[in-house]
Amino acid sequence: MQYNPLGRTGLLVSELCLGTMTFGGQDGIWKQIGGLAQESADGLVRAAPATA
């Protein structure tokens, strides 16, 4: 697994991230930024490259 620095924080974060914050929000602020439908989310997950 590959890691990258998170800005100037000194933290390393995994590249294994799809950015799922926009998936399925139903309440509060998440409703505003997380409005991606399940079918669309499924398509993105299927399209994501598999890595070992």
mmCIF entry with sequence, helices, sheets and N, C-alpha, C, O atoms, coordinates in Angstrom:
data_MODEL
# 
_entry.id   MODEL 
# 
_entity.id                         1 
_entity.type                       polymer 
_entity.pdbx_number_of_molecules   1 
# 
_entity_poly.entity_id                      1 
_entity_poly.type                           'polypeptide(L)' 
_entity_poly.nstd_linkage                   no 
_entity_poly.nstd_monomer                   no 
_entity_poly.pdbx_seq_one_letter_code       MQYNPLGRTGLLVSELCLGTMTFGGQDGIWKQIGGLAQESADGLVRAAPATA 
_entity_poly.pdbx_seq_one_letter_code_can   MQYNPLGRTGLLVSELCLGTMTFGGQDGIWKQIGGLAQESADGLVRAAPATA 
_entity_poly.pdbx_strand_id                 A 
# 
loop_
_entity_poly_seq.entity_id 
_entity_poly_seq.num 
_entity_poly_seq.mon_id 
_entity_poly_seq.hetero 
1 1  MET n 
1 2  GLN n 
1 3  TYR n 
1 4  ASN n 
1 5  PRO n 
1 6  LEU n 
1 7  GLY n 
1 8  ARG n 
1 9  THR n 
1 10 GLY n 
1 11 LEU n 
1 12 LEU n 
1 13 VAL n 
1 14 SER n 
1 15 GLU n 
1 16 LEU n 
1 17 CYS n 
1 18 LEU n 
1 19 GLY n 
1 20 THR n 
1 21 MET n 
1 22 THR n 
1 23 PHE n 
1 24 GLY n 
1 25 GLY n 
1 26 GLN n 
1 27 ASP n 
1 28 GLY n 
1 29 ILE n 
1 30 TRP n 
1 31 LYS n 
1 32 GLN n 
1 33 ILE n 
1 34 GLY n 
1 35 GLY n 
1 36 LEU n 
1 37 ALA n 
1 38 GLN n 
1 39 GLU n 
1 40 SER n 
1 41 ALA n 
1 42 ASP n 
1 43 GLY n 
1 44 LEU n 
1 45 VAL n 
1 46 ARG n 
1 47 ALA n 
1 48 ALA n 
1 49 PRO n 
1 50 ALA n 
1 51 THR n 
1 52 ALA n 
# 
_struct_asym.id          A 
_struct_asym.entity_id   1 
# 
loop_
_struct_conf.conf_type_id 
_struct_conf.id 
_struct_conf.pdbx_PDB_helix_id 
_struct_conf.beg_label_comp_id 
_struct_conf.beg_label_asym_id 
_struct_conf.beg_label_seq_id 
_struct_conf.pdbx_beg_PDB_ins_code 
_struct_conf.end_label_comp_id 
_struct_conf.end_label_asym_id 
_struct_conf.end_label_seq_id 
_struct_conf.pdbx_end_PDB_ins_code 
_struct_conf.beg_auth_comp_id 
_struct_conf.beg_auth_asym_id 
_struct_conf.beg_auth_seq_id 
_struct_conf.end_auth_comp_id 
_struct_conf.end_auth_asym_id 
_struct_conf.end_auth_seq_id 
_struct_conf.pdbx_PDB_helix_class 
_struct_conf.details 
_struct_conf.pdbx_PDB_helix_length 
HELX_P HELX_P1 AA1 THR A 20 ? THR A 22 ? THR A 20 THR A 22 5 ? 3  
HELX_P HELX_P2 AA2 GLY A 28 ? ILE A 33 ? GLY A 28 ILE A 33 1 ? 6  
HELX_P HELX_P3 AA3 GLN A 38 ? ALA A 47 ? GLN A 38 ALA A 47 1 ? 10 
# 
_struct_conf_type.id          HELX_P 
_struct_conf_type.criteria    ? 
_struct_conf_type.reference   ? 
# 
_struct_sheet.id               AA1 
_struct_sheet.type             ? 
_struct_sheet.number_strands   2 
_struct_sheet.details          ? 
# 
_struct_sheet_order.sheet_id     AA1 
_struct_sheet_order.range_id_1   1 
_struct_sheet_order.range_id_2   2 
_struct_sheet_order.offset       ? 
_struct_sheet_order.sense        anti-parallel 
# 
loop_
_struct_sheet_range.sheet_id 
_struct_sheet_range.id 
_struct_sheet_range.beg_label_comp_id 
_struct_sheet_range.beg_label_asym_id 
_struct_sheet_range.beg_label_seq_id 
_struct_sheet_range.pdbx_beg_PDB_ins_code 
_struct_sheet_range.end_label_comp_id 
_struct_sheet_range.end_label_asym_id 
_struct_sheet_range.end_label_seq_id 
_struct_sheet_range.pdbx_end_PDB_ins_code 
_struct_sheet_range.beg_auth_comp_id 
_struct_sheet_range.beg_auth_asym_id 
_struct_sheet_range.beg_auth_seq_id 
_struct_sheet_range.end_auth_comp_id 
_struct_sheet_range.end_auth_asym_id 
_struct_sheet_range.end_auth_seq_id 
AA1 1 TYR A 3  ? PRO A 5  ? TYR A 3  PRO A 5  
AA1 2 LEU A 12 ? SER A 14 ? LEU A 12 SER A 14 
# 
loop_
_atom_site.group_PDB 
_atom_site.id 
_atom_site.type_symbol 
_atom_site.label_atom_id 
_atom_site.label_alt_id 
_atom_site.label_comp_id 
_atom_site.label_asym_id 
_atom_site.label_entity_id 
_atom_site.label_seq_id 
_atom_site.pdbx_PDB_ins_code 
_atom_site.Cartn_x 
_atom_site.Cartn_y 
_atom_site.Cartn_z 
_atom_site.occupancy 
_atom_site.B_iso_or_equiv 
_atom_site.pdbx_formal_charge 
_atom_site.auth_seq_id 
_atom_site.auth_comp_id 
_atom_site.auth_asym_id 
_atom_site.auth_atom_id 
_atom_site.pdbx_PDB_model_num 
ATOM 1   N N  . MET A 1 1  ? 0.841   -1.161 0.000   1.00 0.00 ? 1  MET A N  1 
ATOM 2   C CA . MET A 1 1  ? 0.000   0.000  0.000   1.00 0.00 ? 1  MET A CA 1 
ATOM 3   C C  . MET A 1 1  ? 0.892   1.231  0.000   1.00 0.00 ? 1  MET A C  1 
ATOM 4   O O  . MET A 1 1  ? 1.943   1.256  0.640   1.00 0.00 ? 1  MET A O  1 
ATOM 5   N N  . GLN A 1 2  ? 0.453   2.250  -0.729  1.00 0.00 ? 2  GLN A N  1 
ATOM 6   C CA . GLN A 1 2  ? 1.225   3.480  -0.805  1.00 0.00 ? 2  GLN A CA 1 
ATOM 7   C C  . GLN A 1 2  ? 0.604   4.547  0.084   1.00 0.00 ? 2  GLN A C  1 
ATOM 8   O O  . GLN A 1 2  ? -0.616  4.626  0.228   1.00 0.00 ? 2  GLN A O  1 
ATOM 9   N N  . TYR A 1 3  ? 1.468   5.366  0.677   1.00 0.00 ? 3  TYR A N  1 
ATOM 10  C CA . TYR A 1 3  ? 1.035   6.439  1.554   1.00 0.00 ? 3  TYR A CA 1 
ATOM 11  C C  . TYR A 1 3  ? 1.589   7.761  1.050   1.00 0.00 ? 3  TYR A C  1 
ATOM 12  O O  . TYR A 1 3  ? 2.667   7.811  0.457   1.00 0.00 ? 3  TYR A O  1 
ATOM 13  N N  . ASN A 1 4  ? 0.845   8.825  1.292   1.00 0.00 ? 4  ASN A N  1 
ATOM 14  C CA . ASN A 1 4  ? 1.256   10.170 0.902   1.00 0.00 ? 4  ASN A CA 1 
ATOM 15  C C  . ASN A 1 4  ? 1.103   11.098 2.096   1.00 0.00 ? 4  ASN A C  1 
ATOM 16  O O  . ASN A 1 4  ? 0.259   10.873 2.964   1.00 0.00 ? 4  ASN A O  1 
ATOM 17  N N  . PRO A 1 5  ? 1.934   12.155 2.137   1.00 0.00 ? 5  PRO A N  1 
ATOM 18  C CA . PRO A 1 5  ? 1.789   13.115 3.225   1.00 0.00 ? 5  PRO A CA 1 
ATOM 19  C C  . PRO A 1 5  ? 0.473   13.888 3.096   1.00 0.00 ? 5  PRO A C  1 
ATOM 20  O O  . PRO A 1 5  ? 0.038   14.214 1.991   1.00 0.00 ? 5  PRO A O  1 
ATOM 21  N N  . LEU A 1 6  ? -0.147  14.173 4.231   1.00 0.00 ? 6  LEU A N  1 
ATOM 22  C CA . LEU A 1 6  ? -1.380  14.953 4.263   1.00 0.00 ? 6  LEU A CA 1 
ATOM 23  C C  . LEU A 1 6  ? -1.001  16.408 4.527   1.00 0.00 ? 6  LEU A C  1 
ATOM 24  O O  . LEU A 1 6  ? -0.861  16.835 5.673   1.00 0.00 ? 6  LEU A O  1 
ATOM 25  N N  . GLY A 1 7  ? -0.840  17.146 3.449   1.00 0.00 ? 7  GLY A N  1 
ATOM 26  C CA . GLY A 1 7  ? -0.431  18.544 3.561   1.00 0.00 ? 7  GLY A CA 1 
ATOM 27  C C  . GLY A 1 7  ? 0.858   18.675 4.339   1.00 0.00 ? 7  GLY A C  1 
ATOM 28  O O  . GLY A 1 7  ? 1.820   17.952 4.081   1.00 0.00 ? 7  GLY A O  1 
ATOM 29  N N  . ARG A 1 8  ? 0.883   19.594 5.291   1.00 0.00 ? 8  ARG A N  1 
ATOM 30  C CA . ARG A 1 8  ? 2.071   19.807 6.123   1.00 0.00 ? 8  ARG A CA 1 
ATOM 31  C C  . ARG A 1 8  ? 1.872   19.272 7.529   1.00 0.00 ? 8  ARG A C  1 
ATOM 32  O O  . ARG A 1 8  ? 2.564   19.694 8.455   1.00 0.00 ? 8  ARG A O  1 
ATOM 33  N N  . THR A 1 9  ? 0.927   18.341 7.704   1.00 0.00 ? 9  THR A N  1 
ATOM 34  C CA . THR A 1 9  ? 0.606   17.835 9.038   1.00 0.00 ? 9  THR A CA 1 
ATOM 35  C C  . THR A 1 9  ? 1.616   16.838 9.567   1.00 0.00 ? 9  THR A C  1 
ATOM 36  O O  . THR A 1 9  ? 1.694   16.614 10.775  1.00 0.00 ? 9  THR A O  1 
ATOM 37  N N  . GLY A 1 10 ? 2.396   16.234 8.669   1.00 0.00 ? 10 GLY A N  1 
ATOM 38  C CA . GLY A 1 10 ? 3.312   15.188 9.095   1.00 0.00 ? 10 GLY A CA 1 
ATOM 39  C C  . GLY A 1 10 ? 2.651   13.812 9.090   1.00 0.00 ? 10 GLY A C  1 
ATOM 40  O O  . GLY A 1 10 ? 3.313   12.800 9.317   1.00 0.00 ? 10 GLY A O  1 
ATOM 41  N N  . LEU A 1 11 ? 1.353   13.778 8.833   1.00 0.00 ? 11 LEU A N  1 
ATOM 42  C CA . LEU A 1 11 ? 0.636   12.506 8.780   1.00 0.00 ? 11 LEU A CA 1 
ATOM 43  C C  . LEU A 1 11 ? 0.748   11.883 7.398   1.00 0.00 ? 11 LEU A C  1 
ATOM 44  O O  . LEU A 1 11 ? 0.793   12.587 6.389   1.00 0.00 ? 11 LEU A O  1 
ATOM 45  N N  . LEU A 1 12 ? 0.792   10.558 7.363   1.00 0.00 ? 12 LEU A N  1 
ATOM 46  C CA . LEU A 1 12 ? 0.759   9.838  6.104   1.00 0.00 ? 12 LEU A CA 1 
ATOM 47  C C  . LEU A 1 12 ? -0.613  9.192  5.961   1.00 0.00 ? 12 LEU A C  1 
ATOM 48  O O  . LEU A 1 12 ? -1.132  8.602  6.908   1.00 0.00 ? 12 LEU A O  1 
ATOM 49  N N  . VAL A 1 13 ? -1.189  9.306  4.788   1.00 0.00 ? 13 VAL A N  1 
ATOM 50  C CA . VAL A 1 13 ? -2.501  8.717  4.543   1.00 0.00 ? 13 VAL A CA 1 
ATOM 51  C C  . VAL A 1 13 ? -2.414  7.735  3.387   1.00 0.00 ? 13 VAL A C  1 
ATOM 52  O O  . VAL A 1 13 ? -1.635  7.925  2.453   1.00 0.00 ? 13 VAL A O  1 
ATOM 53  N N  . SER A 1 14 ? -3.211  6.696  3.459   1.00 0.00 ? 14 SER A N  1 
ATOM 54  C CA . SER A 1 14 ? -3.227  5.654  2.446   1.00 0.00 ? 14 SER A CA 1 
ATOM 55  C C  . SER A 1 14 ? -3.844  6.172  1.157   1.00 0.00 ? 14 SER A C  1 
ATOM 56  O O  . SER A 1 14 ? -4.779  6.972  1.188   1.00 0.00 ? 14 SER A O  1 
ATOM 57  N N  . GLU A 1 15 ? -3.325  5.719  0.028   1.00 0.00 ? 15 GLU A N  1 
ATOM 58  C CA . GLU A 1 15 ? -3.934  6.035  -1.259  1.00 0.00 ? 15 GLU A CA 1 
ATOM 59  C C  . GLU A 1 15 ? -5.221  5.244  -1.461  1.00 0.00 ? 15 GLU A C  1 
ATOM 60  O O  . GLU A 1 15 ? -5.983  5.510  -2.391  1.00 0.00 ? 15 GLU A O  1 
ATOM 61  N N  . LEU A 1 16 ? -5.455  4.279  -0.593  1.00 0.00 ? 16 LEU A N  1 
ATOM 62  C CA . LEU A 1 16 ? -6.647  3.446  -0.700  1.00 0.00 ? 16 LEU A CA 1 
ATOM 63  C C  . LEU A 1 16 ? -7.849  4.234  -0.186  1.00 0.00 ? 16 LEU A C  1 
ATOM 64  O O  . LEU A 1 16 ? -8.281  4.078  0.956   1.00 0.00 ? 16 LEU A O  1 
ATOM 65  N N  . CYS A 1 17 ? -8.362  5.065  -1.049  1.00 0.00 ? 17 CYS A N  1 
ATOM 66  C CA . CYS A 1 17 ? -9.486  5.931  -0.696  1.00 0.00 ? 17 CYS A CA 1 
ATOM 67  C C  . CYS A 1 17 ? -10.271 6.219  -1.967  1.00 0.00 ? 17 CYS A C  1 
ATOM 68  O O  . CYS A 1 17 ? -9.685  6.549  -2.998  1.00 0.00 ? 17 CYS A O  1 
ATOM 69  N N  . LEU A 1 18 ? -11.554 6.101  -1.901  1.00 0.00 ? 18 LEU A N  1 
ATOM 70  C CA . LEU A 1 18 ? -12.389 6.362  -3.062  1.00 0.00 ? 18 LEU A CA 1 
ATOM 71  C C  . LEU A 1 18 ? -13.101 7.696  -2.959  1.00 0.00 ? 18 LEU A C  1 
ATOM 72  O O  . LEU A 1 18 ? -13.689 8.154  -3.939  1.00 0.00 ? 18 LEU A O  1 
ATOM 73  N N  . GLY A 1 19 ? -13.065 8.325  -1.809  1.00 0.00 ? 19 GLY A N  1 
ATOM 74  C CA . GLY A 1 19 ? -13.765 9.586  -1.643  1.00 0.00 ? 19 GLY A CA 1 
ATOM 75  C C  . GLY A 1 19 ? -15.258 9.368  -1.464  1.00 0.00 ? 19 GLY A C  1 
ATOM 76  O O  . GLY A 1 19 ? -16.068 9.984  -2.157  1.00 0.00 ? 19 GLY A O  1 
ATOM 77  N N  . THR A 1 20 ? -15.619 8.507  -0.551  1.00 0.00 ? 20 THR A N  1 
ATOM 78  C CA . THR A 1 20 ? -17.010 8.105  -0.392  1.00 0.00 ? 20 THR A CA 1 
ATOM 79  C C  . THR A 1 20 ? -17.839 9.086  0.430   1.00 0.00 ? 20 THR A C  1 
ATOM 80  O O  . THR A 1 20 ? -18.971 8.774  0.798   1.00 0.00 ? 20 THR A O  1 
ATOM 81  N N  . MET A 1 21 ? -17.295 10.267 0.725   1.00 0.00 ? 21 MET A N  1 
ATOM 82  C CA . MET A 1 21 ? -18.040 11.251 1.501   1.00 0.00 ? 21 MET A CA 1 
ATOM 83  C C  . MET A 1 21 ? -19.345 11.646 0.809   1.00 0.00 ? 21 MET A C  1 
ATOM 84  O O  . MET A 1 21 ? -20.298 12.057 1.470   1.00 0.00 ? 21 MET A O  1 
ATOM 85  N N  . THR A 1 22 ? -19.390 11.524 -0.499  1.00 0.00 ? 22 THR A N  1 
ATOM 86  C CA . THR A 1 22 ? -20.596 11.923 -1.231  1.00 0.00 ? 22 THR A CA 1 
ATOM 87  C C  . THR A 1 22 ? -21.611 10.796 -1.374  1.00 0.00 ? 22 THR A C  1 
ATOM 88  O O  . THR A 1 22 ? -22.619 10.957 -2.062  1.00 0.00 ? 22 THR A O  1 
ATOM 89  N N  . PHE A 1 23 ? -21.359 9.665  -0.736  1.00 0.00 ? 23 PHE A N  1 
ATOM 90  C CA . PHE A 1 23 ? -22.254 8.521  -0.874  1.00 0.00 ? 23 PHE A CA 1 
ATOM 91  C C  . PHE A 1 23 ? -23.348 8.539  0.188   1.00 0.00 ? 23 PHE A C  1 
ATOM 92  O O  . PHE A 1 23 ? -23.053 8.566  1.383   1.00 0.00 ? 23 PHE A O  1 
ATOM 93  N N  . GLY A 1 24 ? -24.594 8.523  -0.236  1.00 0.00 ? 24 GLY A N  1 
ATOM 94  C CA . GLY A 1 24 ? -25.732 8.212  0.610   1.00 0.00 ? 24 GLY A CA 1 
ATOM 95  C C  . GLY A 1 24 ? -26.064 9.110  1.781   1.00 0.00 ? 24 GLY A C  1 
ATOM 96  O O  . GLY A 1 24 ? -26.618 8.625  2.767   1.00 0.00 ? 24 GLY A O  1 
ATOM 97  N N  . GLY A 1 25 ? -25.752 10.401 1.724   1.00 0.00 ? 25 GLY A N  1 
ATOM 98  C CA . GLY A 1 25 ? -26.111 11.278 2.830   1.00 0.00 ? 25 GLY A CA 1 
ATOM 99  C C  . GLY A 1 25 ? -27.615 11.477 2.911   1.00 0.00 ? 25 GLY A C  1 
ATOM 100 O O  . GLY A 1 25 ? -28.262 11.741 1.897   1.00 0.00 ? 25 GLY A O  1 
ATOM 101 N N  . GLN A 1 26 ? -28.175 11.352 4.102   1.00 0.00 ? 26 GLN A N  1 
ATOM 102 C CA . GLN A 1 26 ? -29.619 11.509 4.256   1.00 0.00 ? 26 GLN A CA 1 
ATOM 103 C C  . GLN A 1 26 ? -29.990 12.527 5.315   1.00 0.00 ? 26 GLN A C  1 
ATOM 104 O O  . GLN A 1 26 ? -31.127 12.999 5.331   1.00 0.00 ? 26 GLN A O  1 
ATOM 105 N N  . ASP A 1 27 ? -29.067 12.884 6.207   1.00 0.00 ? 27 ASP A N  1 
ATOM 106 C CA . ASP A 1 27 ? -29.395 13.769 7.321   1.00 0.00 ? 27 ASP A CA 1 
ATOM 107 C C  . ASP A 1 27 ? -28.435 14.952 7.388   1.00 0.00 ? 27 ASP A C  1 
ATOM 108 O O  . ASP A 1 27 ? -27.262 14.840 7.035   1.00 0.00 ? 27 ASP A O  1 
ATOM 109 N N  . GLY A 1 28 ? -28.955 16.079 7.845   1.00 0.00 ? 28 GLY A N  1 
ATOM 110 C CA . GLY A 1 28 ? -28.128 17.250 8.106   1.00 0.00 ? 28 GLY A CA 1 
ATOM 111 C C  . GLY A 1 28 ? -27.292 17.672 6.916   1.00 0.00 ? 28 GLY A C  1 
ATOM 112 O O  . GLY A 1 28 ? -27.748 17.636 5.773   1.00 0.00 ? 28 GLY A O  1 
ATOM 113 N N  . ILE A 1 29 ? -26.054 18.075 7.199   1.00 0.00 ? 29 ILE A N  1 
ATOM 114 C CA . ILE A 1 29 ? -25.151 18.542 6.142   1.00 0.00 ? 29 ILE A CA 1 
ATOM 115 C C  . ILE A 1 29 ? -24.860 17.440 5.130   1.00 0.00 ? 29 ILE A C  1 
ATOM 116 O O  . ILE A 1 29 ? -24.614 17.720 3.956   1.00 0.00 ? 29 ILE A O  1 
ATOM 117 N N  . TRP A 1 30 ? -24.886 16.195 5.578   1.00 0.00 ? 30 TRP A N  1 
ATOM 118 C CA . TRP A 1 30 ? -24.585 15.078 4.677   1.00 0.00 ? 30 TRP A CA 1 
ATOM 119 C C  . TRP A 1 30 ? -25.626 14.965 3.576   1.00 0.00 ? 30 TRP A C  1 
ATOM 120 O O  . TRP A 1 30 ? -25.329 14.436 2.505   1.00 0.00 ? 30 TRP A O  1 
ATOM 121 N N  . LYS A 1 31 ? -26.830 15.444 3.811   1.00 0.00 ? 31 LYS A N  1 
ATOM 122 C CA . LYS A 1 31 ? -27.857 15.450 2.775   1.00 0.00 ? 31 LYS A CA 1 
ATOM 123 C C  . LYS A 1 31 ? -27.463 16.401 1.646   1.00 0.00 ? 31 LYS A C  1 
ATOM 124 O O  . LYS A 1 31 ? -27.768 16.155 0.479   1.00 0.00 ? 31 LYS A O  1 
ATOM 125 N N  . GLN A 1 32 ? -26.778 17.497 2.009   1.00 0.00 ? 32 GLN A N  1 
ATOM 126 C CA . GLN A 1 32 ? -26.358 18.484 1.019   1.00 0.00 ? 32 GLN A CA 1 
ATOM 127 C C  . GLN A 1 32 ? -25.176 17.996 0.182   1.00 0.00 ? 32 GLN A C  1 
ATOM 128 O O  . GLN A 1 32 ? -25.139 18.221 -1.028  1.00 0.00 ? 32 GLN A O  1 
ATOM 129 N N  . ILE A 1 33 ? -24.219 17.336 0.813   1.00 0.00 ? 33 ILE A N  1 
ATOM 130 C CA . ILE A 1 33 ? -22.999 16.946 0.079   1.00 0.00 ? 33 ILE A CA 1 
ATOM 131 C C  . ILE A 1 33 ? -22.959 15.461 -0.253  1.00 0.00 ? 33 ILE A C  1 
ATOM 132 O O  . ILE A 1 33 ? -22.096 15.021 -1.012  1.00 0.00 ? 33 ILE A O  1 
ATOM 133 N N  . GLY A 1 34 ? -23.874 14.691 0.301   1.00 0.00 ? 34 GLY A N  1 
ATOM 134 C CA . GLY A 1 34 ? -23.835 13.254 0.094   1.00 0.00 ? 34 GLY A CA 1 
ATOM 135 C C  . GLY A 1 34 ? -25.023 12.720 -0.669  1.00 0.00 ? 34 GLY A C  1 
ATOM 136 O O  . GLY A 1 34 ? -25.594 11.694 -0.297  1.00 0.00 ? 34 GLY A O  1 
ATOM 137 N N  . GLY A 1 35 ? -25.402 13.405 -1.732  1.00 0.00 ? 35 GLY A N  1 
ATOM 138 C CA . GLY A 1 35 ? -26.615 13.022 -2.440  1.00 0.00 ? 35 GLY A CA 1 
ATOM 139 C C  . GLY A 1 35 ? -26.437 12.002 -3.549  1.00 0.00 ? 35 GLY A C  1 
ATOM 140 O O  . GLY A 1 35 ? -27.351 11.822 -4.354  1.00 0.00 ? 35 GLY A O  1 
ATOM 141 N N  . LEU A 1 36 ? -25.308 11.332 -3.624  1.00 0.00 ? 36 LEU A N  1 
ATOM 142 C CA . LEU A 1 36 ? -25.090 10.354 -4.689  1.00 0.00 ? 36 LEU A CA 1 
ATOM 143 C C  . LEU A 1 36 ? -25.954 9.115  -4.443  1.00 0.00 ? 36 LEU A C  1 
ATOM 144 O O  . LEU A 1 36 ? -25.898 8.518  -3.368  1.00 0.00 ? 36 LEU A O  1 
ATOM 145 N N  . ALA A 1 37 ? -26.742 8.737  -5.430  1.00 0.00 ? 37 ALA A N  1 
ATOM 146 C CA . ALA A 1 37 ? -27.638 7.587  -5.303  1.00 0.00 ? 37 ALA A CA 1 
ATOM 147 C C  . ALA A 1 37 ? -26.858 6.273  -5.232  1.00 0.00 ? 37 ALA A C  1 
ATOM 148 O O  . ALA A 1 37 ? -25.723 6.183  -5.701  1.00 0.00 ? 37 ALA A O  1 
ATOM 149 N N  . GLN A 1 38 ? -27.481 5.267  -4.644  1.00 0.00 ? 38 GLN A N  1 
ATOM 150 C CA . GLN A 1 38 ? -26.838 3.961  -4.474  1.00 0.00 ? 38 GLN A CA 1 
ATOM 151 C C  . GLN A 1 38 ? -26.361 3.385  -5.802  1.00 0.00 ? 38 GLN A C  1 
ATOM 152 O O  . GLN A 1 38 ? -25.257 2.846  -5.880  1.00 0.00 ? 38 GLN A O  1 
ATOM 153 N N  . GLU A 1 39 ? -27.171 3.490  -6.835  1.00 0.00 ? 39 GLU A N  1 
ATOM 154 C CA . GLU A 1 39 ? -26.794 2.923  -8.143  1.00 0.00 ? 39 GLU A CA 1 
ATOM 155 C C  . GLU A 1 39 ? -25.530 3.588  -8.680  1.00 0.00 ? 39 GLU A C  1 
ATOM 156 O O  . GLU A 1 39 ? -24.661 2.920  -9.240  1.00 0.00 ? 39 GLU A O  1 
ATOM 157 N N  . SER A 1 40 ? -25.433 4.897  -8.510  1.00 0.00 ? 40 SER A N  1 
ATOM 158 C CA . SER A 1 40 ? -24.243 5.622  -8.968  1.00 0.00 ? 40 SER A CA 1 
ATOM 159 C C  . SER A 1 40 ? -23.019 5.241  -8.143  1.00 0.00 ? 40 SER A C  1 
ATOM 160 O O  . SER A 1 40 ? -21.923 5.079  -8.680  1.00 0.00 ? 40 SER A O  1 
ATOM 161 N N  . ALA A 1 41 ? -23.212 5.101  -6.845  1.00 0.00 ? 41 ALA A N  1 
ATOM 162 C CA . ALA A 1 41 ? -22.106 4.697  -5.967  1.00 0.00 ? 41 ALA A CA 1 
ATOM 163 C C  . ALA A 1 41 ? -21.613 3.304  -6.346  1.00 0.00 ? 41 ALA A C  1 
ATOM 164 O O  . ALA A 1 41 ? -20.407 3.060  -6.393  1.00 0.00 ? 41 ALA A O  1 
ATOM 165 N N  . ASP A 1 42 ? -22.542 2.396  -6.616  1.00 0.00 ? 42 ASP A N  1 
ATOM 166 C CA . ASP A 1 42 ? -22.159 1.038  -7.028  1.00 0.00 ? 42 ASP A CA 1 
ATOM 167 C C  . ASP A 1 42 ? -21.306 1.070  -8.286  1.00 0.00 ? 42 ASP A C  1 
ATOM 168 O O  . ASP A 1 42 ? -20.317 0.344  -8.387  1.00 0.00 ? 42 ASP A O  1 
ATOM 169 N N  . GLY A 1 43 ? -21.685 1.909  -9.246  1.00 0.00 ? 43 GLY A N  1 
ATOM 170 C CA . GLY A 1 43 ? -20.920 2.025  -10.484 1.00 0.00 ? 43 GLY A CA 1 
ATOM 171 C C  . GLY A 1 43 ? -19.514 2.530  -10.250 1.00 0.00 ? 43 GLY A C  1 
ATOM 172 O O  . GLY A 1 43 ? -18.566 2.041  -10.866 1.00 0.00 ? 43 GLY A O  1 
ATOM 173 N N  . LEU A 1 44 ? -19.364 3.510  -9.362  1.00 0.00 ? 44 LEU A N  1 
ATOM 174 C CA . LEU A 1 44 ? -18.028 4.027  -9.052  1.00 0.00 ? 44 LEU A CA 1 
ATOM 175 C C  . LEU A 1 44 ? -17.164 2.975  -8.378  1.00 0.00 ? 44 LEU A C  1 
ATOM 176 O O  . LEU A 1 44 ? -15.982 2.844  -8.693  1.00 0.00 ? 44 LEU A O  1 
ATOM 177 N N  . VAL A 1 45 ? -17.743 2.235  -7.463  1.00 0.00 ? 45 VAL A N  1 
ATOM 178 C CA . VAL A 1 45 ? -16.993 1.185  -6.770  1.00 0.00 ? 45 VAL A CA 1 
ATOM 179 C C  . VAL A 1 45 ? -16.555 0.109  -7.759  1.00 0.00 ? 45 VAL A C  1 
ATOM 180 O O  . VAL A 1 45 ? -15.420 -0.364 -7.699  1.00 0.00 ? 45 VAL A O  1 
ATOM 181 N N  . ARG A 1 46 ? -17.441 -0.276 -8.657  1.00 0.00 ? 46 ARG A N  1 
ATOM 182 C CA . ARG A 1 46 ? -17.074 -1.288 -9.673  1.00 0.00 ? 46 ARG A CA 1 
ATOM 183 C C  . ARG A 1 46 ? -15.958 -0.778 -10.580 1.00 0.00 ? 46 ARG A C  1 
ATOM 184 O O  . ARG A 1 46 ? -15.100 -1.551 -11.005 1.00 0.00 ? 46 ARG A O  1 
ATOM 185 N N  . ALA A 1 47 ? -15.968 0.509  -10.872 1.00 0.00 ? 47 ALA A N  1 
ATOM 186 C CA . ALA A 1 47 ? -14.974 1.083  -11.789 1.00 0.00 ? 47 ALA A CA 1 
ATOM 187 C C  . ALA A 1 47 ? -13.617 1.314  -11.133 1.00 0.00 ? 47 ALA A C  1 
ATOM 188 O O  . ALA A 1 47 ? -12.608 1.436  -11.827 1.00 0.00 ? 47 ALA A O  1 
ATOM 189 N N  . ALA A 1 48 ? -13.583 1.373  -9.798  1.00 0.00 ? 48 ALA A N  1 
ATOM 190 C CA . ALA A 1 48 ? -12.320 1.622  -9.093  1.00 0.00 ? 48 ALA A CA 1 
ATOM 191 C C  . ALA A 1 48 ? -11.344 0.465  -9.358  1.00 0.00 ? 48 ALA A C  1 
ATOM 192 O O  . ALA A 1 48 ? -11.726 -0.704 -9.318  1.00 0.00 ? 48 ALA A O  1 
ATOM 193 N N  . PRO A 1 49 ? -10.083 0.813  -9.628  1.00 0.00 ? 49 PRO A N  1 
ATOM 194 C CA . PRO A 1 49 ? -9.105  -0.240 -9.915  1.00 0.00 ? 49 PRO A CA 1 
ATOM 195 C C  . PRO A 1 49 ? -8.826  -1.087 -8.665  1.00 0.00 ? 49 PRO A C  1 
ATOM 196 O O  . PRO A 1 49 ? -8.710  -0.570 -7.554  1.00 0.00 ? 49 PRO A O  1 
ATOM 197 N N  . ALA A 1 50 ? -8.727  -2.359 -8.876  1.00 0.00 ? 50 ALA A N  1 
ATOM 198 C CA . ALA A 1 50 ? -8.363  -3.277 -7.796  1.00 0.00 ? 50 ALA A CA 1 
ATOM 199 C C  . ALA A 1 50 ? -6.847  -3.304 -7.690  1.00 0.00 ? 50 ALA A C  1 
ATOM 200 O O  . ALA A 1 50 ? -6.152  -3.458 -8.694  1.00 0.00 ? 50 ALA A O  1 
ATOM 201 N N  . THR A 1 51 ? -6.334  -3.153 -6.473  1.00 0.00 ? 51 THR A N  1 
ATOM 202 C CA . THR A 1 51 ? -4.891  -3.219 -6.264  1.00 0.00 ? 51 THR A CA 1 
ATOM 203 C C  . THR A 1 51 ? -4.578  -4.269 -5.234  1.00 0.00 ? 51 THR A C  1 
ATOM 204 O O  . THR A 1 51 ? -5.390  -4.560 -4.355  1.00 0.00 ? 51 THR A O  1 
ATOM 205 N N  . ALA A 1 52 ? -3.419  -4.825 -5.344  1.00 0.00 ? 52 ALA A N  1 
ATOM 206 C CA . ALA A 1 52 ? -3.004  -5.864 -4.401  1.00 0.00 ? 52 ALA A CA 1 
ATOM 207 C C  . ALA A 1 52 ? -2.123  -5.298 -3.338  1.00 0.00 ? 52 ALA A C  1 
ATOM 208 O O  . ALA A 1 52 ? -1.675  -6.029 -2.454  1.00 0.00 ? 52 ALA A O  1 
# 
